Amino acid sequence: MSASPDFKITPDDNELADIPRDLKFHPAATSSPAVLNEEQIRSYNDDGYIKPIDIYSTAEIAEIRDYFDGLLEKTLAAGGNSYSISTAHMKYGRVYDMLTNKVIVDCVADLLGDDVIAWGSHFFCKMPGDGKDVAWHQDASYWPLSPSKAVTVWLAIDDADVENGCMKFIAGSQHSGHLTYHKSDPGDHSVLDQVVENPEQYGPVVIDDLKAGQASIHNDLLLHGSDANHSNRRRCGLTLRYAAAEVRAAMGWNAKGLVVRGTDAAGHWGNPPRPTAE
């Protein structure tokens, strides 16, 4: 198997500034969702997120957790860290299978429409007591995508709660569009390098606590972050990224997107095959 290309997790601001992007909220427009209910669609359109959604059974997520344990062990032995496993669907068949899981794609299609691209997969694993937080940010800030018709499915591999640093949202903040941010200081011990100040001015804080096997879905303009894990328990989540097929990706990011529902009429996305490595 040939090596999959590497992509920057967080492109430079100067690179992104040169890319014309439509960064405004596009609500779900479906009048007859297939799997989500009207309250979930309302939550997404009004508040920017849906939670929780049952995806995997207790037995299924236990198997996935065992798989991730082995993947993490290999990553650490190779000199990586618990945040290093990114664009994983282009390297590991098991992650490709989770990204293309019909249960997840059905939910996403109710939000993005009939033509859906799956393009990202990244394990965010906070080890016990690792002390790193994720500052308040918007996913759209980091992505060379336009228009901003994209969502993240955050799948809990471990139970995620306040004690071990679960995610949190600013409800409704997606309606404020793309927000001003500044670079974080290295002393902030943040996993990401951007910070949006005074997030509570954009809406109330909502805790995204999930049981292993559950997921939440949030819009790419929704402010979110997480506190450090000071507990003695790990907190691992797999972020799965999706966009409407009409979205265009710069910086070669279209190479990692595959059609998971409908068509890509323009042939913009790369449609990488399932990796043979598990």
Helices and strands as residue ranges (DSSP letters): H 13-17, H 38-47, E 49-54, H 58-77, G 88-90, H 93-99, H 102-112, E 116-126, E 134-137, G 139-142, E 145-146, E 150-156, E 167-170, G 173-176, E 182-183, G 186-188, E 194-195, G 199-202, E 205-208, E 214-219, E 224-226, E 235-244, E 248-249, G 253-256, E 258-261
